[in-house]
Amino acid sequence: MDGTRDAAAELERVGRYQPVAELASGPLGPLSAAYVCSGVEEGRIVALRRIPLQAVGRELSQQLSRAGIIAMSIRHARLTAVLDVVLAADPLTLVSGYMEAASLRSVMKNAASQRTPLSPSVAVGIVCDLLRALRAARDLWREGTMAGDGARAANPHGGLL
């Protein structure tokens, strides 16, 4: 969490999205669960990544905006879809599908607390899923680039989370 804002301010409505709980915080800003307040998808739960522009700078925020908009066209079973980019003054907000699952961090903490390493089959499964997702992102990105969309020529893995 930012520390300069109180918890109530962190849960303020962002466009048509109402955050309900902060899930995690990272170098790009907080990740929250939210629901869609209006439109066809009203009531749907989504994930919001709010990126404070002052923390990343103007140039990087423009790159993140463009990458988010381009990523909205990528759909694959192994990738969480980017659904929207809220281009408010600050913070920039990327909206993606919400997937309820254990985080890799929690799986690793659980293994450490039990003093048991991940089994080789679980570790290999995680790595294989990650590699399949990266390959899918690369392939979908290339399809867009070859279709003549020069904006997609940038690195498709630059915003991997």
Disulfide bonds with the S-S distance in Angstrom:
none
